[in-house]
Amino acid sequence: MGSRSANRARGQSARDMDTAVDLYWLPLGAGGHSVRFNGLVFEAIAARLQHRTRSDLYHSALEVQAGEARYVIEMAPAWNEPASDRGVVAEGAVASRSLSRWALFRYEIRRWRDGRIPDADKAVESPQRLSHDPDVARRILAHAPDVPKLVWGRDERQAGEMWNSNSVIAWLLSSAGIDARRIQPPSGGRAPGWTAGLVVALRDGRAEASVEVAATACRPPLVAP
């Protein structure tokens, strides 16, 4: 009996070694000057209205290793990647649903096998290992097509802030059983939209079990609060 238990433990350990969920924090607009400029303007106005100092803004993306397969998961513009097979599992509108017939006003949610994260070399305090748990990795991959296709830049669900790429990642992590409330952007930075993803996941009944499983799903611990 002891030998069988030891073998099972070794088998589980081997599977864990082949599994990883990594979070990347990318400076908003890295490599894209117009996006960066618009982000700086947005943050300057927001900081003034909220009577606080300005912060660096970040966009999040995931890399999931599941066995021999590696996937990149992120929300991105429908027009910014020339690869024809980029793992698109869903699309949504940017700014207005009425404009989404043009690619300029559409975003994609990608679950891209062997894909790439643009400007990953500019990521800050990344990658951050969130989990080694194979079940968590499988849930993230399985739930990617289920992310709400809300309008980017709008607060359609009255979550308190606009829906964007950070909302998608926060929703997906919460749905997979990771306590995404504990995850923080790099020091001195903000991740607009992150809270919207948490709120919508909770309202959708996706995040109810996240706190209970977080302790076992995330090894080593998540980013310190």
C-alpha positions, 0 to 999 in steps of 0.5 A, spaced: 500 500 500 505 504 501 509 503 495 502 504 491 501 511 495 508 513 493 508 511 486 501 515 485 505 521 489 511 521 484 506 521 478 502 527 481 509 530 482 511 529 475 504 532 472 505 538 476 512 539 473 509 539 466 504 544 468 504 552 470 500 558 469 504 564 469 502 571 469 505 577 465 504 584 466 506 588 460 506 596 460 500 599 457 502 600 449 509 597 450 511 597 443 505 601 440 506 609 441 499 611 440 496 606 445 501 608 450 500 616 449 492 615 450 494 611 456 498 616 459 492 621 458 487 617 461 491 616 467 493 623 468 485 625 467 483 619 472 489 621 477 486 628 477 479 626 478 481 621 484 486 626 487 492 621 487 499 621 484 499 618 477 501 610 476 504 606 471 498 602 467 499 594 465 496 589 461 495 582 463 496 576 459 497 568 461 501 563 459 499 556 460 503 550 460 499 543 460 503 537 459 507 538 452 502 543 450 503 551 451 498 556 450 498 564 450 491 567 453 490 574 452 485 579 449 488 583 443 485 587 438 483 583 432 488 587 427 494 587 430 497 580 429 498 577 422 498 570 424 492 566 421 492 561 426 492 565 433 487 561 437 481 565 437 476 563 441 471 569 442 470 576 439 467 582 442 466 589 440 471 595 442 467 602 444 460 600 441 457 594 438 454 598 432 462 599 430 464 592 431 463 590 423 470 593 422 476 589 425 478 596 428 473 596 433 473 588 435 477 585 440 479 577 440 480 572 446 486 568 444 487 561 446 493 560 442 497 554 442 505 555 441 503 562 441 507 569 443 506 574 447 507 581 444 513 585 447 514 579 453 521 582 453 518 588 456 514 585 461 515 587 469 516 583 475 514 577 470 512 571 469 509 570 476 507 563 477 500 562 479 499 555 479 502 548 478 495 544 479 493 541 472 486 541 474 487 549 474 490 549 468 485 545 464 479 549 467 483 556 464 483 553 457 476 550 458 473 556 460 477 561 455 471 561 450 466 562 456 469 569 458 463 574 457 464 578 450 462 585 453 464 591 450 471 593 451 471 600 454 464 600 457 461 598 464 455 594 461 455 590 467 455 596 472 462 593 475 464 600 477 470 600 471 470 599 464 471 592 461 478 590 458 484 585 457 485 585 465 477 584 466 478 578 462 484 575 465 481 576 472 475 573 470 478 567 467 483 566 473 477 566 478 473 561 474 479 556 474 479 557 482 485 562 483 483 567 488 485 573 483 483 578 489 490 577 492 494 578 485 497 585 485 500 589 479 507 591 479 509 596 485 507 603 483 502 600 478 495 599 476 491 594 472 484 598 470 479 593 469 481 587 474 476 589 479 471 588 473 473 581 472 472 579 479 465 582 480 463 579 474 465 572 475 462 573 482 455 575 479 456 569 474 457 564 480 464 563 477 468 565 483 464 562 489 469 556 490 476 560 488 478 562 496 477 555 498 481 552 493 486 557 492 491 555 498 492 548 494 491 551 487 497 556 487 504 553 489 508 557 490 503 562 493 501 568 489 503 575 489 503 578 496 497 583 497 
